[in-house]
Amino acid sequence: MNTWVISGCSSGLGRCWTDSIITGRKERVIGITRSTAAAEEMAKLYGDLFVACVANVDDAETLAEKMAQAIKVAGKPNRIVTAAGYAQFGTLEDLSNERIRDQFKTNVEGTLNVIRPLLPILREAGPSRILLVSSMSGVACWPLLGAYQISKYAVEAISDTLRRELIGTDIQVGCIEPGPHKTGWATTYARREEISPSYHAADLAAAARCGYTIREPSSSLPFFWNMFDAPVMPRRMATSREFVDFAIAEAEQKIQEWRLTLDY
């Protein structure tokens, strides 16, 4: 039986995946959340198959200590999912460095803070997998999401780098790129900076809407499970077929632009 560590386990896609692991596969999850109330609710709901790790992924030292305590109860993990994160809205001109650093502390440093203390354990665990949660915003860019997009591009780079650095081990690394889901990502959990009068706010807001179908979190489950059930963990997988068509077109345009440089 697999043992999991999932950050961002109490909301959004992280909650959906945690529920599927426990109720569908009957496997144990060490769930990282900032919310004591959510941890207590999930422990009551899932019983012994859920071991709470109440910590902020921004705090590397405390998180490592709390994970070590949870592992003593749950056992050594061999499945890691880094789903903790939030979206910071605002133009790059209007956002302060502090706001951008906060975005990075959670989305980028928080991802590493979960993974690094667990790598020695995974090396001893035998075949293991790490799933980093990026976004379609880690592949393409829209206005008002600059800080978030920069952080998710960084998550993509972390995934690609880890995969190469862990060659020769039994640890596989993959990256999932969710499209729009009904998770409160852009509402309940988002942070927003006021748009300055230098910009036409309504036009920017309209351009920031990707127009893709917003799906239920459960629609991500076939993609999520393929990352763990495929004989070889896919390097990356997007959950929106509409976005994949767009991303392919964008990639083809980049290829053409790179080819033009050969003429210089």
N, C-alpha and C positions, 0 to 999 in steps of 0.2 A: 504493500500500500504506500502511495506517495504521501509525503508531508509537504505542505505549501507554506510559503510566506507571501502575503499579499499586502502591499501598502495601498491606502485609499480603499479599504475593504468595506467601509460603512456607507458609501453612497455611490451613485452613478454606475459605471460599468464595473468598477471594483466590487460593488455589492452584488451585482448580477452574477459575476463570475464566481464569487465566493459561495453564493447560494447554490449555483450549479455544481460546484465541486463537492459541497457537503451533502446536498440532497440527492444529487444525481449519481455521484461516484462514491459517496460515503467515505471520503478522505478528509484528513484533519488539516485545518487551516490555522496558521498563526496570523491573525489579522491585525494590521497596524492601523490605528486610527487615533486622532487627537481627542475624540469625544469619549469621555468616561460613560456617559449615558448610552451612547450607541454601543459601546463595548459590552455593557451590562445587558442591554436588550438582545444583542446577538448571542451572548453566552447563554442566556435563558432560552432563546429560540433553538439554538443548535446543540446545546449540551456539551459533552466532552469533545465533540469534533471541532469546536471553536475555542482557541486559546487567544485571549486578548493581549495585545501589546499596545498599551496606551502611551503614545509618544508622538512628537512632532518630527517629521522626517528632516526638518531644518536643523535639528539638534543632534549632531552626529554622535557625540559621546553618550548622551542619555539614551538615544535610540539603540546603540550597540549594547548597552547594559540591559535594556528592557528586552531586546531580542534574545540575548543570552539566557535571561531568566525564563522566557517563554519556551525556548528550545529544551530546557531542562524538564519542562512539563510535557511538551508535545513530541519531543524527539527531533533528531536531526533532519532538516529539510532537504529536499532534492528538486523542488519546484519553486521558482521565485517569479513574482509578478510585481512590477513597479507601476501601480496605477494612480498613485497620489499626484495631485497637481491641480492647478486652477488657471483661469484665463484672466489676463490683465488687458482691458480695453483702453485705447487712447492712442493718439498720434505719437510718433517717436519724438516729435518736437515738444509736445506737451508733457510727456512722461519725464519725471525726474530720474536721476541715476538711482536714487533710493528705491523707487518703484520697480525699476528694471532689475536691480539687485535682488529685491524680494522675489520677483518672478523666477530668477535664476536659482535662488536659494532653495525654493521648493521644487521646481521642475527639473533642475539639472543637478545641483548638489544633493537634493533629496533622493534622487535616483541612485547616485553613487553611494550615498550614506546607507542605503538599504543593501546594496550589492556587495560592497567591499568587505564588511565584516563576515559575510557568509561564504566568500570564495574559499577560504581554507576548509570549511565544512563540506562544501560541494565537492572539492577535490577528493575527499575521503568517502563521499557518499556513493560513488559509482556514477552511472549514467544520470546526468542532471540537466535541467534546462532553465534558462533565464529568459523571461519575456519582458522586454522594455516597451512601455506604452508611449508611443509617439502620437501622431495625429496626421490628418491630411494637411494640417498646417505645418507639419514638418517636411512637406514636399512642395507645397505651393503657398503663395502669399496673397493676402487681401489687406486692404487698408484697415486701420484701427486695431490690428492684432499683431503689430510688430514685435512687441516684447514676448508675447506667447509664441509666435512663429520662430523667433530667434532661439528661444529655449527648446522648442521641439526639433529644430534643425540640429541642435546640440545633442539631443537625445538620440537622434539618428546616427550621429557621429560616434557617440558612446557605444551604441550597439555594434556598428561596423568595426570599431577599434577592439572592443572586447572579444568579438568573434575571432579576430586575427591573433590577439594576444593569448587566447585560450586554446589555440590549435595544439593538438598533442595531448589534451586532457579529455575527460569524458563529459565536459560541460559544453552544451550547445547553447547558442544565443540567437534569439530572433526578435523582431520588432513588429508590433501591430500598429496600424495607422487607421484608427477609427474615423468614420465619417460622422455626420450629425446624428445624435441620438437624444431621446427625451430624458436627459439626466440632470437638468438644471445647470449645465455647464455654462451657458451664456446668460443665465438669470440668477438663480439662487446663490451660486458659488463664485460668480464672476466679480472682479473688481473693476471699477470704471473711473477714468480720469476725464474731467470736463474738456470738451473740445474748444480750443481758443477761437476767437472771432476771425482769425486769419483763414480759417477753413469754412467751407460750406458743409456744416455738420450733416444735414439731411442727405446730401449727395454721397458723402463718405459712408454713412450708415447703409445706404442703399447698395453701394458697391461692395460693402463687407458681407452682404448676404449672398452665400454661394448658390442658393436656389435648389440645392439638392434635397431629396426627400428626407425628412427627419423621422427616424425609425425608432421603434421600441428597443430598449437595451438588449432584450432577448435575441434580437436579430443578429447580434454580434457573436452569439455562442458558437455557431458552426465554424466561424473563422478562428475564434479563440481555441476551440478544441483541436482544430487541425494543426495549430502551432505545436500542440503537445502530443498529438496522436500520430502525426506523420512519422514514418521511419527516420527521416532526416528533418530536423526542424527547419521550416522555411526561413529564408533570410529576412523576408518582410512580407506582410500581407495587409491589404487595405480592405475595409469592411463595406465600402460603398462602390458599387460597380459604376455608378455615374461618375464618381471621382476618378476611378481608374481610367476611363476613357479620356477624361480631361488631362490626367497626369501623363498618359501616353503621348497625347498631342503636344503637351508642354515639353516632354523629353525629346520628341522628334524635332521640335523647333530648336532646342539647345544643340542637338547633334548637328543641325544645319549651320548654326552659328559657329560651332567649333570648327566645322569643315572650312568655313570661310577664312578662318585664321591661317589655314595652311597656304593661302594665297599671298600672305604677307611675307 
